[in-house]
Amino acid sequence: MKKTSSKEEFISKLEKGDIILSKNLKNPFEAFICKAVKDSRWPHCRLYIGYEKSVESTVGGVKVKEIKEYLDTDEMMIVRPPEYIDKDKLVKDCMMYLGLGYSYLQFIRTGNLFLIKRLIKKDLRKYFRIDLDKNMVCCELIAYGLLKQGYEYEVTPNFCFPDQFEDDSRMKVILKYTPKN
């Protein structure tokens, strides 16, 4: 995996439809996730839509943000979906969720199952299914966009976690960004 400390290089490698994983311990919500879920490498993700913008679900709901708004972070990684995924359709499908709220309940459910998994060493998430409600978490937004193109998951998108995008062998890790100290 290639690494960089250059924001410019990171931005230059982005392509429409890329998944951006991030960790920002200065953000209280992300810091909480990292402390609560010790095995979590990436507490947040967003989908790059082009023109130095991304769509994501955060505490404020699903919205479009400029990349420069989150470049002051601890770490980021570009993960590229497989070639057969239509990136324009993926962006369009994810943009359909603009304006939805953030699913705090879904976050709690996923977090609880992730913690239980650590205790009993079995991933229970694949046994649960919750219908898409009016709100969603960050990785769920991207997972549903991929699911619409036949991308199969072992775990239902309702219980995905950003780490799964890096761990999935069908995805290609492009670049990891860590700022200079």
Backbone as JSON Lines, residues from 0, in Angstrom:
{"i":0,"aa":"M","n":[0.85,-1.18,0.0],"ca":[0.0,0.0,0.0],"c":[0.89,1.24,0.0]}
{"i":1,"aa":"K","n":[0.58,2.15,-0.89],"ca":[1.34,3.39,-0.98],"c":[0.86,4.36,0.1]}
{"i":2,"aa":"K","n":[1.8,5.12,0.67],"ca":[1.47,6.1,1.72],"c":[1.98,7.47,1.31]}
{"i":3,"aa":"T","n":[1.32,8.51,1.83],"ca":[1.74,9.88,1.57],"c":[1.41,10.77,2.76]}
{"i":4,"aa":"S","n":[2.13,11.87,2.85],"ca":[1.79,12.91,3.83],"c":[1.41,14.19,3.09]}
{"i":5,"aa":"S","n":[1.25,14.08,1.79],"ca":[0.91,15.23,0.95],"c":[-0.6,15.27,0.67]}
{"i":6,"aa":"K","n":[-1.24,16.35,1.1],"ca":[-2.67,16.52,0.82],"c":[-2.91,16.61,-0.68]}
{"i":7,"aa":"E","n":[-2.01,17.27,-1.37],"ca":[-2.15,17.44,-2.82],"c":[-2.09,16.1,-3.54]}
{"i":8,"aa":"E","n":[-1.16,15.24,-3.13],"ca":[-1.06,13.91,-3.75],"c":[-2.32,13.1,-3.46]}
{"i":9,"aa":"F","n":[-2.8,13.17,-2.22],"ca":[-4.01,12.45,-1.86],"c":[-5.18,12.87,-2.76]}
{"i":10,"aa":"I","n":[-5.39,14.16,-2.89],"ca":[-6.49,14.68,-3.72],"c":[-6.32,14.27,-5.18]}
{"i":11,"aa":"S","n":[-5.08,14.3,-5.66],"ca":[-4.83,13.99,-7.08],"c":[-5.14,12.53,-7.43]}
{"i":12,"aa":"K","n":[-5.11,11.64,-6.46],"ca":[-5.36,10.21,-6.7],"c":[-6.85,9.86,-6.67]}
{"i":13,"aa":"L","n":[-7.69,10.78,-6.19],"ca":[-9.12,10.49,-6.08],"c":[-9.79,10.41,-7.44]}
{"i":14,"aa":"E","n":[-10.68,9.41,-7.56],"ca":[-11.52,9.26,-8.75],"c":[-12.97,9.17,-8.29]}
{"i":15,"aa":"K","n":[-13.86,9.62,-9.14],"ca":[-15.29,9.55,-8.85],"c":[-15.65,8.12,-8.47]}
{"i":16,"aa":"G","n":[-16.39,7.97,-7.36],"ca":[-16.8,6.66,-6.89],"c":[-15.85,6.04,-5.88]}
{"i":17,"aa":"D","n":[-14.73,6.7,-5.58],"ca":[-13.82,6.2,-4.55],"c":[-14.44,6.35,-3.17]}
{"i":18,"aa":"I","n":[-14.09,5.43,-2.29],"ca":[-14.52,5.49,-0.9],"c":[-13.35,6.06,-0.1]}
{"i":19,"aa":"I","n":[-13.63,7.08,0.68],"ca":[-12.6,7.7,1.52],"c":[-12.86,7.29,2.96]}
{"i":20,"aa":"L","n":[-11.94,6.54,3.53],"ca":[-12.02,6.15,4.94],"c":[-11.24,7.19,5.73]}
{"i":21,"aa":"S","n":[-11.73,7.53,6.93],"ca":[-11.01,8.54,7.7],"c":[-11.1,8.3,9.19]}
{"i":22,"aa":"K","n":[-10.1,8.84,9.87],"ca":[-10.05,8.83,11.33],"c":[-9.61,10.23,11.75]}
{"i":23,"aa":"N","n":[-10.45,10.88,12.54],"ca":[-10.15,12.23,13.02],"c":[-10.4,12.25,14.53]}
{"i":24,"aa":"L","n":[-9.36,12.04,15.3],"ca":[-9.52,11.97,16.75],"c":[-9.81,13.32,17.38]}
{"i":25,"aa":"K","n":[-9.71,14.4,16.58],"ca":[-10.1,15.73,17.08],"c":[-11.62,15.89,17.05]}
{"i":26,"aa":"N","n":[-12.29,15.03,16.31],"ca":[-13.75,15.02,16.25],"c":[-14.26,14.17,17.41]}
{"i":27,"aa":"P","n":[-15.04,14.75,18.33],"ca":[-15.48,14.0,19.52],"c":[-16.23,12.71,19.19]}
{"i":28,"aa":"F","n":[-17.05,12.74,18.16],"ca":[-17.84,11.57,17.78],"c":[-16.92,10.44,17.29]}
{"i":29,"aa":"E","n":[-15.96,10.78,16.43],"ca":[-15.03,9.76,15.92],"c":[-14.1,9.27,17.02]}
{"i":30,"aa":"A","n":[-13.68,10.15,17.9],"ca":[-12.83,9.74,19.02],"c":[-13.58,8.76,19.92]}
{"i":31,"aa":"F","n":[-14.87,9.02,20.12],"ca":[-15.71,8.12,20.93],"c":[-15.79,6.74,20.28]}
{"i":32,"aa":"I","n":[-16.0,6.71,18.97],"ca":[-16.09,5.43,18.25],"c":[-14.79,4.64,18.42]}
{"i":33,"aa":"C","n":[-13.66,5.31,18.27],"ca":[-12.36,4.63,18.39],"c":[-12.12,4.09,19.79]}
{"i":34,"aa":"K","n":[-12.61,4.79,20.8],"ca":[-12.45,4.31,22.18],"c":[-13.44,3.19,22.49]}
{"i":35,"aa":"A","n":[-14.68,3.33,22.01],"ca":[-15.72,2.35,22.31],"c":[-15.51,1.04,21.55]}
{"i":36,"aa":"V","n":[-15.04,1.14,20.33],"ca":[-14.85,-0.04,19.48],"c":[-13.36,-0.15,19.18]}
{"i":37,"aa":"K","n":[-12.65,-0.83,20.05],"ca":[-11.18,-0.89,19.99],"c":[-10.64,-1.44,18.67]}
{"i":38,"aa":"D","n":[-11.36,-2.36,18.04],"ca":[-10.89,-2.96,16.8],"c":[-11.13,-2.07,15.58]}
{"i":39,"aa":"S","n":[-11.79,-0.96,15.78],"ca":[-12.12,-0.08,14.66],"c":[-10.89,0.71,14.21]}
{"i":40,"aa":"R","n":[-10.56,0.56,12.93],"ca":[-9.46,1.35,12.36],"c":[-9.98,2.64,11.75]}
{"i":41,"aa":"W","n":[-11.19,2.58,11.19],"ca":[-11.77,3.7,10.46],"c":[-13.17,4.0,10.98]}
{"i":42,"aa":"P","n":[-13.35,5.05,11.75],"ca":[-14.68,5.36,12.27],"c":[-15.61,6.06,11.28]}
{"i":43,"aa":"H","n":[-15.09,6.51,10.13],"ca":[-15.95,7.24,9.2],"c":[-15.56,6.97,7.75]}
{"i":44,"aa":"C","n":[-16.53,7.1,6.86],"ca":[-16.26,6.98,5.43],"c":[-17.2,7.89,4.66]}
{"i":45,"aa":"R","n":[-16.79,8.21,3.44],"ca":[-17.57,9.07,2.55],"c":[-17.29,8.64,1.12]}
{"i":46,"aa":"L","n":[-18.16,9.04,0.2],"ca":[-18.0,8.68,-1.21],"c":[-17.59,9.91,-1.99]}
{"i":47,"aa":"Y","n":[-16.49,9.78,-2.73],"ca":[-16.01,10.89,-3.55],"c":[-16.9,11.0,-4.79]}
{"i":48,"aa":"I","n":[-17.46,12.2,-5.02],"ca":[-18.38,12.4,-6.14],"c":[-17.77,13.22,-7.27]}
{"i":49,"aa":"G","n":[-16.51,13.62,-7.12],"ca":[-15.83,14.43,-8.13],"c":[-15.83,15.9,-7.73]}
{"i":50,"aa":"Y","n":[-15.07,16.69,-8.48],"ca":[-15.0,18.14,-8.26],"c":[-14.61,18.5,-6.82]}
{"i":51,"aa":"E","n":[-13.75,17.67,-6.22],"ca":[-13.27,17.86,-4.85],"c":[-14.4,17.93,-3.83]}
{"i":52,"aa":"K","n":[-15.43,17.08,-4.05],"ca":[-16.57,16.99,-3.13],"c":[-16.87,15.52,-2.81]}
{"i":53,"aa":"S","n":[-17.52,15.31,-1.67],"ca":[-17.94,13.96,-1.29],"c":[-19.34,14.02,-0.71]}
{"i":54,"aa":"V","n":[-20.01,12.87,-0.71],"ca":[-21.31,12.74,-0.05],"c":[-21.07,11.82,1.14]}
{"i":55,"aa":"E","n":[-21.69,12.17,2.28],"ca":[-21.48,11.4,3.5],"c":[-22.66,11.56,4.43]}
{"i":56,"aa":"S","n":[-22.78,10.64,5.37],"ca":[-23.77,10.74,6.43],"c":[-23.02,10.99,7.73]}
{"i":57,"aa":"T","n":[-23.3,12.13,8.33],"ca":[-22.67,12.49,9.61],"c":[-23.78,12.87,10.58]}
{"i":58,"aa":"V","n":[-23.38,13.33,11.75],"ca":[-24.34,13.75,12.76],"c":[-25.36,14.74,12.19]}
{"i":59,"aa":"G","n":[-24.98,15.52,11.21],"ca":[-25.89,16.48,10.58],"c":[-26.76,15.89,9.49]}
{"i":60,"aa":"G","n":[-26.62,14.6,9.19],"ca":[-27.39,13.95,8.14],"c":[-26.57,13.74,6.88]}
{"i":61,"aa":"V","n":[-27.24,13.31,5.82],"ca":[-26.57,13.04,4.54],"c":[-26.44,14.35,3.78]}
{"i":62,"aa":"K","n":[-25.18,14.69,3.45],"ca":[-24.94,15.94,2.74],"c":[-23.66,15.88,1.93]}
{"i":63,"aa":"V","n":[-23.5,16.86,1.06],"ca":[-22.29,17.0,0.25],"c":[-21.34,17.95,0.96]}
{"i":64,"aa":"K","n":[-20.06,17.59,0.99],"ca":[-19.04,18.44,1.62],"c":[-17.84,18.58,0.69]}
{"i":65,"aa":"E","n":[-17.16,19.7,0.83],"ca":[-15.9,19.92,0.11],"c":[-14.81,19.09,0.79]}
{"i":66,"aa":"I","n":[-13.91,18.55,0.01],"ca":[-12.81,17.75,0.56],"c":[-11.96,18.57,1.52]}
{"i":67,"aa":"K","n":[-11.74,19.82,1.21],"ca":[-10.87,20.64,2.06],"c":[-11.42,20.77,3.48]}
{"i":68,"aa":"E","n":[-12.72,20.5,3.68],"ca":[-13.31,20.58,5.02],"c":[-12.81,19.49,5.95]}
{"i":69,"aa":"Y","n":[-12.28,18.4,5.4],"ca":[-11.85,17.31,6.28],"c":[-10.4,16.87,6.04]}
{"i":70,"aa":"L","n":[-9.62,17.69,5.38],"ca":[-8.21,17.32,5.17],"c":[-7.37,17.44,6.44]}
{"i":71,"aa":"D","n":[-7.84,18.19,7.42],"ca":[-7.12,18.32,8.69],"c":[-7.57,17.17,9.6]}
{"i":72,"aa":"T","n":[-7.1,15.98,9.28],"ca":[-7.52,14.79,9.99],"c":[-6.31,13.93,10.32]}
{"i":73,"aa":"D","n":[-6.5,12.9,11.11],"ca":[-5.38,12.06,11.53],"c":[-4.92,11.09,10.44]}
{"i":74,"aa":"E","n":[-5.86,10.47,9.77],"ca":[-5.53,9.52,8.7],"c":[-6.68,9.44,7.72]}
{"i":75,"aa":"M","n":[-6.35,9.13,6.46],"ca":[-7.37,8.87,5.44],"c":[-6.84,7.79,4.51]}
{"i":76,"aa":"M","n":[-7.76,7.12,3.85],"ca":[-7.38,6.09,2.89],"c":[-8.36,6.12,1.72]}
{"i":77,"aa":"I","n":[-7.84,5.95,0.52],"ca":[-8.67,5.84,-0.68],"c":[-8.84,4.36,-0.99]}
{"i":78,"aa":"V","n":[-10.1,3.92,-1.07],"ca":[-10.43,2.55,-1.44],"c":[-11.3,2.62,-2.69]}
{"i":79,"aa":"R","n":[-10.91,1.88,-3.72],"ca":[-11.63,1.95,-5.01],"c":[-12.45,0.68,-5.22]}
{"i":80,"aa":"P","n":[-13.75,0.85,-5.49],"ca":[-14.59,-0.31,-5.8],"c":[-14.13,-1.0,-7.09]}
{"i":81,"aa":"P","n":[-14.55,-2.25,-7.3],"ca":[-14.14,-2.99,-8.5],"c":[-14.57,-2.29,-9.79]}
{"i":82,"aa":"E","n":[-13.89,-2.65,-10.88],"ca":[-14.15,-2.03,-12.18],"c":[-15.59,-2.2,-12.66]}
{"i":83,"aa":"Y","n":[-16.23,-3.33,-12.31],"ca":[-17.59,-3.56,-12.81],"c":[-18.64,-2.64,-12.18]}
{"i":84,"aa":"I","n":[-18.28,-1.95,-11.12],"ca":[-19.2,-1.0,-10.49],"c":[-19.24,0.27,-11.33]}
{"i":85,"aa":"D","n":[-20.44,0.67,-11.74],"ca":[-20.63,1.9,-12.5],"c":[-20.53,3.07,-11.51]}
{"i":86,"aa":"K","n":[-19.42,3.79,-11.56],"ca":[-19.16,4.86,-10.58],"c":[-20.17,6.0,-10.68]}
{"i":87,"aa":"D","n":[-20.61,6.34,-11.9],"ca":[-21.62,7.39,-12.05],"c":[-22.93,6.98,-11.38]}
{"i":88,"aa":"K","n":[-23.32,5.72,-11.58],"ca":[-24.55,5.22,-10.96],"c":[-24.4,5.16,-9.44]}
{"i":89,"aa":"L","n":[-23.23,4.74,-8.97],"ca":[-22.98,4.68,-7.53],"c":[-23.15,6.07,-6.91]}
{"i":90,"aa":"V","n":[-22.56,7.08,-7.53],"ca":[-22.69,8.45,-7.02],"c":[-24.15,8.88,-7.06]}
{"i":91,"aa":"K","n":[-24.82,8.63,-8.17],"ca":[-26.24,9.01,-8.3],"c":[-27.1,8.33,-7.23]}
{"i":92,"aa":"D","n":[-26.87,7.02,-7.02],"ca":[-27.65,6.29,-6.02],"c":[-27.41,6.82,-4.61]}
{"i":93,"aa":"C","n":[-26.18,7.16,-4.29],"ca":[-25.87,7.71,-2.96],"c":[-26.43,9.12,-2.79]}
{"i":94,"aa":"M","n":[-26.42,9.89,-3.87],"ca":[-26.95,11.26,-3.8],"c":[-28.46,11.28,-3.58]}
{"i":95,"aa":"M","n":[-29.14,10.18,-3.89],"ca":[-30.58,10.11,-3.67],"c":[-30.94,10.22,-2.19]}
{"i":96,"aa":"Y","n":[-29.98,9.94,-1.32],"ca":[-30.24,9.97,0.11],"c":[-29.97,11.34,0.74]}
{"i":97,"aa":"L","n":[-29.58,12.32,-0.07],"ca":[-29.32,13.67,0.46],"c":[-30.5,14.15,1.3]}
{"i":98,"aa":"G","n":[-30.2,14.71,2.45],"ca":[-31.25,15.25,3.3],"c":[-31.73,14.3,4.38]}
{"i":99,"aa":"L","n":[-31.44,13.0,4.24],"ca":[-31.82,12.07,5.31],"c":[-31.0,12.38,6.56]}
{"i":100,"aa":"G","n":[-31.55,12.04,7.7],"ca":[-30.85,12.27,8.96],"c":[-29.84,11.17,9.25]}
{"i":101,"aa":"Y","n":[-29.07,11.37,10.3],"ca":[-28.1,10.38,10.75],"c":[-28.81,9.4,11.66]}
{"i":102,"aa":"S","n":[-28.55,8.12,11.5],"ca":[-29.23,7.1,12.29],"c":[-28.46,6.79,13.57]}
{"i":103,"aa":"Y","n":[-28.79,7.49,14.63],"ca":[-28.15,7.23,15.93],"c":[-28.5,5.83,16.42]}
{"i":104,"aa":"L","n":[-29.74,5.43,16.2],"ca":[-30.18,4.1,16.64],"c":[-29.39,3.02,15.91]}
{"i":105,"aa":"Q","n":[-29.2,3.18,14.61],"ca":[-28.43,2.21,13.83],"c":[-26.98,2.17,14.31]}
{"i":106,"aa":"F","n":[-26.43,3.33,14.62],"ca":[-25.06,3.4,15.14],"c":[-24.93,2.61,16.43]}
{"i":107,"aa":"I","n":[-25.9,2.78,17.33],"ca":[-25.88,2.07,18.62],"c":[-26.02,0.57,18.4]}
{"i":108,"aa":"R","n":[-26.95,0.16,17.53],"ca":[-27.15,-1.28,17.26],"c":[-25.88,-1.9,16.69]}
{"i":109,"aa":"T","n":[-25.3,-1.26,15.71],"ca":[-24.08,-1.79,15.08],"c":[-22.95,-1.85,16.09]}
{"i":110,"aa":"G","n":[-22.78,-0.79,16.85],"ca":[-21.73,-0.75,17.87],"c":[-21.89,-1.84,18.91]}
{"i":111,"aa":"N","n":[-23.13,-2.08,19.35],"ca":[-23.38,-3.13,20.34],"c":[-23.03,-4.5,19.78]}
{"i":112,"aa":"L","n":[-23.43,-4.78,18.55],"ca":[-23.11,-6.08,17.95],"c":[-21.61,-6.23,17.73]}
{"i":113,"aa":"F","n":[-20.94,-5.15,17.39],"ca":[-19.49,-5.2,17.21],"c":[-18.8,-5.52,18.54]}
{"i":114,"aa":"L","n":[-19.28,-4.93,19.62],"ca":[-18.71,-5.21,20.95],"c":[-19.01,-6.64,21.38]}
{"i":115,"aa":"I","n":[-20.23,-7.12,21.11],"ca":[-20.58,-8.51,21.43],"c":[-19.68,-9.46,20.66]}
{"i":116,"aa":"K","n":[-19.42,-9.15,19.4],"ca":[-18.54,-9.98,18.56],"c":[-17.18,-10.13,19.23]}
{"i":117,"aa":"R","n":[-16.67,-9.04,19.78],"ca":[-15.36,-9.1,20.44],"c":[-15.4,-10.03,21.64]}
{"i":118,"aa":"L","n":[-16.53,-10.06,22.33],"ca":[-16.64,-10.89,23.53],"c":[-16.81,-12.37,23.21]}
{"i":119,"aa":"I","n":[-17.62,-12.7,22.21],"ca":[-17.89,-14.12,21.94],"c":[-17.21,-14.63,20.67]}
{"i":120,"aa":"K","n":[-16.45,-13.77,20.01],"ca":[-15.65,-14.16,18.83],"c":[-16.5,-14.7,17.68]}
{"i":121,"aa":"K","n":[-17.71,-14.21,17.54],"ca":[-18.55,-14.61,16.42],"c":[-19.27,-13.37,15.9]}
{"i":122,"aa":"D","n":[-19.28,-13.21,14.6],"ca":[-19.92,-12.04,13.99],"c":[-21.42,-12.29,13.88]}
{"i":123,"aa":"L","n":[-22.18,-11.67,14.76],"ca":[-23.63,-11.84,14.78],"c":[-24.36,-10.95,13.79]}
{"i":124,"aa":"R","n":[-23.64,-10.0,13.2],"ca":[-24.31,-9.03,12.35],"c":[-25.01,-9.67,11.15]}
{"i":125,"aa":"K","n":[-24.5,-10.77,10.64],"ca":[-25.11,-11.38,9.46],"c":[-26.46,-12.02,9.77]}
{"i":126,"aa":"Y","n":[-26.81,-12.18,11.03],"ca":[-28.08,-12.79,11.4],"c":[-29.2,-11.76,11.61]}
{"i":127,"aa":"F","n":[-28.87,-10.5,11.51],"ca":[-29.84,-9.44,11.74],"c":[-30.14,-8.71,10.45]}
{"i":128,"aa":"R","n":[-31.36,-8.25,10.33],"ca":[-31.75,-7.44,9.17],"c":[-32.71,-6.36,9.67]}
{"i":129,"aa":"I","n":[-32.38,-5.14,9.41],"ca":[-33.25,-4.01,9.75],"c":[-33.53,-3.27,8.46]}
{"i":130,"aa":"D","n":[-34.77,-3.05,8.17],"ca":[-35.11,-2.33,6.94],"c":[-34.58,-0.91,7.01]}
{"i":131,"aa":"L","n":[-34.22,-0.39,5.84],"ca":[-33.73,0.97,5.74],"c":[-34.8,1.91,6.26]}
{"i":132,"aa":"D","n":[-34.47,2.66,7.3],"ca":[-35.43,3.63,7.83],"c":[-35.16,4.98,7.2]}
{"i":133,"aa":"K","n":[-35.59,6.01,7.85],"ca":[-35.45,7.36,7.28],"c":[-34.06,7.94,7.52]}
{"i":134,"aa":"N","n":[-33.22,7.23,8.22],"ca":[-31.89,7.73,8.56],"c":[-30.86,6.66,8.28]}
{"i":135,"aa":"M","n":[-29.58,7.06,8.18],"ca":[-28.53,6.07,7.94],"c":[-27.19,6.55,8.45]}
{"i":136,"aa":"V","n":[-26.28,5.59,8.64],"ca":[-24.91,5.91,9.04],"c":[-24.03,5.96,7.79]}
{"i":137,"aa":"C","n":[-22.8,6.4,7.95],"ca":[-21.91,6.68,6.81],"c":[-21.69,5.48,5.89]}
{"i":138,"aa":"C","n":[-21.3,4.35,6.45],"ca":[-20.98,3.19,5.61],"c":[-22.23,2.57,5.0]}
{"i":139,"aa":"E","n":[-23.35,2.71,5.68],"ca":[-24.62,2.2,5.16],"c":[-25.0,2.92,3.87]}
{"i":140,"aa":"L","n":[-24.75,4.21,3.82],"ca":[-25.02,5.02,2.62],"c":[-24.3,4.43,1.41]}
{"i":141,"aa":"I","n":[-23.02,4.16,1.55],"ca":[-22.22,3.62,0.45],"c":[-22.6,2.17,0.16]}
{"i":142,"aa":"A","n":[-22.82,1.39,1.21],"ca":[-23.16,-0.02,1.03],"c":[-24.46,-0.19,0.24]}
{"i":143,"aa":"Y","n":[-25.45,0.64,0.5],"ca":[-26.7,0.54,-0.26],"c":[-26.49,0.96,-1.71]}
{"i":144,"aa":"G","n":[-25.63,1.94,-1.96],"ca":[-25.32,2.31,-3.34],"c":[-24.67,1.16,-4.09]}
{"i":145,"aa":"L","n":[-23.75,0.46,-3.44],"ca":[-23.09,-0.7,-4.05],"c":[-24.05,-1.87,-4.22]}
{"i":146,"aa":"L","n":[-24.92,-2.07,-3.24],"ca":[-25.88,-3.17,-3.28],"c":[-26.81,-3.05,-4.48]}
{"i":147,"aa":"K","n":[-27.16,-1.83,-4.86],"ca":[-28.04,-1.62,-6.01],"c":[-27.41,-2.09,-7.32]}
{"i":148,"aa":"Q","n":[-26.1,-2.33,-7.31],"ca":[-25.41,-2.83,-8.51],"c":[-25.03,-4.31,-8.37]}
{"i":149,"aa":"G","n":[-25.64,-4.97,-7.4],"ca":[-25.4,-6.39,-7.23],"c":[-24.19,-6.74,-6.41]}
{"i":150,"aa":"Y","n":[-23.61,-5.76,-5.74],"ca":[-22.45,-6.01,-4.88],"c":[-22.93,-6.74,-3.63]}
{"i":151,"aa":"E","n":[-22.49,-7.97,-3.45],"ca":[-22.97,-8.8,-2.35],"c":[-22.1,-8.62,-1.1]}
{"i":152,"aa":"Y","n":[-22.77,-8.64,0.04],"ca":[-22.1,-8.52,1.33],"c":[-22.38,-9.75,2.17]}
{"i":153,"aa":"E","n":[-21.4,-10.14,2.97],"ca":[-21.64,-11.2,3.95],"c":[-22.51,-10.65,5.08]}
{"i":154,"aa":"V","n":[-22.32,-9.38,5.38],"ca":[-23.07,-8.71,6.44],"c":[-24.04,-7.74,5.78]}
{"i":155,"aa":"T","n":[-25.27,-7.68,6.26],"ca":[-26.24,-6.76,5.7],"c":[-25.73,-5.32,5.82]}
{"i":156,"aa":"P","n":[-26.0,-4.46,4.83],"ca":[-25.52,-3.07,4.89],"c":[-25.94,-2.32,6.15]}
{"i":157,"aa":"N","n":[-27.03,-2.78,6.78],"ca":[-27.46,-2.13,8.02],"c":[-26.43,-2.27,9.13]}
{"i":158,"aa":"F","n":[-25.59,-3.28,9.04],"ca":[-24.61,-3.52,10.09],"c":[-23.18,-3.48,9.58]}
{"i":159,"aa":"C","n":[-22.95,-2.76,8.51],"ca":[-21.58,-2.66,8.02],"c":[-20.8,-1.66,8.88]}
{"i":160,"aa":"F","n":[-19.5,-1.68,8.72],"ca":[-18.61,-0.79,9.44],"c":[-17.58,-0.31,8.42]}
{"i":161,"aa":"P","n":[-17.09,0.93,8.49],"ca":[-16.16,1.42,7.46],"c":[-14.96,0.51,7.19]}
{"i":162,"aa":"D","n":[-14.47,-0.19,8.21],"ca":[-13.32,-1.08,8.04],"c":[-13.56,-2.13,6.95]}
{"i":163,"aa":"Q","n":[-14.81,-2.52,6.76],"ca":[-15.12,-3.57,5.79],"c":[-14.69,-3.2,4.38]}
{"i":164,"aa":"F","n":[-14.74,-1.92,4.03],"ca":[-14.35,-1.52,2.68],"c":[-12.86,-1.78,2.45]}
{"i":165,"aa":"E","n":[-12.04,-1.56,3.47],"ca":[-10.6,-1.84,3.35],"c":[-10.35,-3.35,3.35]}
{"i":166,"aa":"D","n":[-11.09,-4.08,4.16],"ca":[-10.87,-5.52,4.32],"c":[-11.39,-6.35,3.15]}
{"i":167,"aa":"D","n":[-12.31,-5.81,2.36],"ca":[-12.94,-6.54,1.26],"c":[-11.93,-6.74,0.13]}
{"i":168,"aa":"S","n":[-11.63,-7.98,-0.22],"ca":[-10.61,-8.27,-1.24],"c":[-11.01,-7.78,-2.63]}
{"i":169,"aa":"R","n":[-12.29,-7.49,-2.85],"ca":[-12.73,-6.98,-4.16],"c":[-12.41,-5.51,-4.33]}
{"i":170,"aa":"M","n":[-12.16,-4.83,-3.22],"ca":[-11.82,-3.4,-3.25],"c":[-10.3,-3.25,-3.41]}
{"i":171,"aa":"K","n":[-9.89,-2.13,-3.96],"ca":[-8.46,-1.86,-4.15],"c":[-8.06,-0.66,-3.3]}
{"i":172,"aa":"V","n":[-7.11,-0.87,-2.39],"ca":[-6.58,0.23,-1.59],"c":[-5.61,1.0,-2.46]}
{"i":173,"aa":"I","n":[-5.87,2.3,-2.64],"ca":[-5.07,3.13,-3.53],"c":[-3.96,3.87,-2.79]}
{"i":174,"aa":"L","n":[-4.32,4.53,-1.69],"ca":[-3.35,5.4,-1.01],"c":[-3.8,5.67,0.42]}
{"i":175,"aa":"K","n":[-2.83,5.7,1.33],"ca":[-3.11,6.07,2.72],"c":[-2.42,7.4,3.0]}
{"i":176,"aa":"Y","n":[-3.17,8.31,3.61],"ca":[-2.66,9.63,3.95],"c":[-2.51,9.75,5.46]}
{"i":177,"aa":"T","n":[-1.33,10.15,5.9],"ca":[-1.06,10.49,7.29],"c":[-0.3,11.8,7.27]}
{"i":178,"aa":"P","n":[-0.81,12.84,7.94],"ca":[-0.12,14.13,7.9],"c":[1.24,14.08,8.59]}
{"i":179,"aa":"K","n":[2.1,15.0,8.19],"ca":[3.41,15.13,8.85],"c":[3.21,15.61,10.27]}
{"i":180,"aa":"N","n":[4.03,15.1,11.17],"ca":[3.95,15.55,12.58],"c":[4.79,16.77,12.81]}
